[in-house]
Amino acid sequence: MRIGILGTGGMATALGGAWTTAGHDVLIGGRDQERAERTAALVGAAGHGSLTDAARHGEAVLVAVPATQAPHLVDHLAADLAGRTVVDCTNPITPTGEGLMLAVDGATSVARQLAATAPDAHVVKAFNLCHVSIWTLRPPTFEDVPLAVPYCADHPAAATVTETLISSIGCTPAACGGLARAAYLEATAALAIGLWWTGGQPRAAFPSPGEVPHP
Ligand SMILES: NC(=O)c1ccc[n+]([C@@H]2O[C@H](COP(=O)([O-])OP(=O)(O)OC[C@H]3O[C@@H](n4cnc5c(N)ncnc54)[C@H](OP(=O)(O)O)[C@@H]3O)[C@@H](O)[C@H]2O)c1
């Protein structure tokens, strides 16, 4: 699959590397061409270019810039992103005296803001729950169980593209409903990251009822 990446930082490197290893045609797009070239070389991507180049290249386009910058960037690229699957991995979180808080009104989400600003793009929320280091694992597997990657999507075709992005790097897609539920993925990240920062282990907090031993 052709994948464009908006951004040249940690997530662009980790996911760009994973998708390149999986055989996808990845183009790293950045506002700084030296950095885009360096990141592309680091991960063995097929190419690098401007943010516009990345938006035009991808059947799928990963938004890997700060959450505060993402709506403006996607607005600027809206025409180029039309008809493409736009994968939003951003986390709109900010430290406050009360702990890590969402930086958007909890009734909405960055993903919905992106969808509103680029209505012809097919926005998906995914890949935001795990730290960048997890995406560098080949594959991300824990205790022989592939990592589950929750995602929210409105468009069936974009859901299919997202499932390919997830399964091709050895993970298991976990459909979590439409984009109206992306706010929950963003809030979950705020809660989980806040727990990690205070020494907690969110992974241990979500056993399913099916795991309760029978007497
Ligand atoms: N790090 C994690 O563990 C993690 C995990 C899950 C999700 N996320 C989310 O993924 C996104 C990227 O995180 P990251 O760790 O990759 O960040 P990062 O390493 O700081 O990289 C951010 C990238 O965004 C670019 N950028 C910043 N402002 C921009 C703008 N206005 N227009 C275009 N490009 C801009 C930067 O370009 P320059 O180099 O030119 O400044 C850089 O390439 C964030 O939204 C974050 O919340 C991160």
Ligand as a Chemical Component Dictionary entry (heavy atoms), coordinates in Angstrom:
data_LIG
# 
_chem_comp.id                   LIG 
_chem_comp.type                 NON-POLYMER 
_chem_comp.pdbx_formal_charge   0 
_chem_comp.three_letter_code    LIG 
# 
loop_
_chem_comp_atom.comp_id 
_chem_comp_atom.atom_id 
_chem_comp_atom.alt_atom_id 
_chem_comp_atom.type_symbol 
_chem_comp_atom.charge 
_chem_comp_atom.model_Cartn_x 
_chem_comp_atom.model_Cartn_y 
_chem_comp_atom.model_Cartn_z 
_chem_comp_atom.pdbx_ordinal 
LIG N1  N1  N 0  5.545  9.745  21.195 1  
LIG C1  C1  C 0  4.645  8.822  21.522 2  
LIG O1  O1  O 0  4.906  7.890  22.310 3  
LIG C2  C2  C 0  3.262  8.902  20.915 4  
LIG C3  C3  C 0  2.414  7.790  21.032 5  
LIG C4  C4  C 0  1.144  7.856  20.471 6  
LIG C5  C5  C 0  0.732  9.012  19.812 7  
LIG N2  N2  N 1  1.587  10.085 19.725 8  
LIG C6  C6  C 0  1.128  11.270 19.017 9  
LIG O2  O2  O 0  1.753  11.273 17.741 10 
LIG C7  C7  C 0  2.000  12.617 17.313 11 
LIG C8  C8  C 0  3.465  12.750 16.944 12 
LIG O3  O3  O 0  4.232  12.440 18.090 13 
LIG P1  P1  P 0  5.823  12.271 17.984 14 
LIG O4  O4  O 0  6.236  11.623 19.250 15 
LIG O5  O5  O -1 6.186  11.659 16.687 16 
LIG O6  O6  O 0  6.279  13.802 18.010 17 
LIG P2  P2  P 0  7.692  14.420 17.606 18 
LIG O7  O7  O 0  8.757  13.378 17.669 19 
LIG O8  O8  O 0  7.835  15.651 18.428 20 
LIG O9  O9  O 0  7.494  14.827 16.066 21 
LIG C9  C9  C 0  6.546  15.795 15.728 22 
LIG C10 C10 C 0  6.616  16.068 14.230 23 
LIG O10 O10 O 0  5.606  17.024 13.935 24 
LIG C11 C11 C 0  6.171  18.034 13.120 25 
LIG N3  N3  N 0  5.430  19.277 13.287 26 
LIG C12 C12 C 0  5.268  20.002 14.407 27 
LIG N4  N4  N 0  4.483  21.077 14.165 28 
LIG C13 C13 C 0  4.155  21.016 12.838 29 
LIG C14 C14 C 0  3.398  21.837 11.984 30 
LIG N5  N5  N 0  2.773  22.930 12.439 31 
LIG N6  N6  N 0  3.294  21.482 10.677 32 
LIG C15 C15 C 0  3.908  20.378 10.208 33 
LIG N7  N7  N 0  4.663  19.554 10.978 34 
LIG C16 C16 C 0  4.777  19.884 12.278 35 
LIG C17 C17 C 0  7.609  18.136 13.596 36 
LIG O11 O11 O 0  8.339  18.766 12.588 37 
LIG P3  P3  P 0  9.675  19.624 12.919 38 
LIG O12 O12 O 0  10.715 18.587 13.206 39 
LIG O13 O13 O 0  9.875  20.403 11.668 40 
LIG O14 O14 O 0  9.351  20.469 14.137 41 
LIG C18 C18 C 0  7.937  16.659 13.758 42 
LIG O15 O15 O 0  8.281  16.096 12.504 43 
LIG C19 C19 C 0  1.576  13.536 18.474 44 
LIG O16 O16 O 0  0.301  14.051 18.218 45 
LIG C20 C20 C 0  1.531  12.583 19.681 46 
LIG O17 O17 O 0  0.562  12.977 20.625 47 
LIG C21 C21 C 0  2.848  10.043 20.244 48 
# 
loop_
_chem_comp_bond.comp_id 
_chem_comp_bond.atom_id_1 
_chem_comp_bond.atom_id_2 
_chem_comp_bond.value_order 
_chem_comp_bond.pdbx_ordinal 
LIG N1  C1  SING 1  
LIG C1  O1  DOUB 2  
LIG C1  C2  SING 3  
LIG C2  C3  SING 4  
LIG C2  C21 DOUB 5  
LIG C3  C4  DOUB 6  
LIG C4  C5  SING 7  
LIG C5  N2  DOUB 8  
LIG N2  C6  SING 9  
LIG N2  C21 SING 10 
LIG C6  O2  SING 11 
LIG C6  C20 SING 12 
LIG O2  C7  SING 13 
LIG C7  C8  SING 14 
LIG C7  C19 SING 15 
LIG C8  O3  SING 16 
LIG O3  P1  SING 17 
LIG P1  O4  DOUB 18 
LIG P1  O5  SING 19 
LIG P1  O6  SING 20 
LIG O6  P2  SING 21 
LIG P2  O7  DOUB 22 
LIG P2  O8  SING 23 
LIG P2  O9  SING 24 
LIG O9  C9  SING 25 
LIG C9  C10 SING 26 
LIG C10 O10 SING 27 
LIG C10 C18 SING 28 
LIG O10 C11 SING 29 
LIG C11 N3  SING 30 
LIG C11 C17 SING 31 
LIG N3  C12 SING 32 
LIG N3  C16 SING 33 
LIG C12 N4  DOUB 34 
LIG N4  C13 SING 35 
LIG C13 C14 SING 36 
LIG C13 C16 DOUB 37 
LIG C14 N5  SING 38 
LIG C14 N6  DOUB 39 
LIG N6  C15 SING 40 
LIG C15 N7  DOUB 41 
LIG N7  C16 SING 42 
LIG C17 O11 SING 43 
LIG C17 C18 SING 44 
LIG O11 P3  SING 45 
LIG P3  O12 DOUB 46 
LIG P3  O13 SING 47 
LIG P3  O14 SING 48 
LIG C18 O15 SING 49 
LIG C19 O16 SING 50 
LIG C19 C20 SING 51 
LIG C20 O17 SING 52 
# 
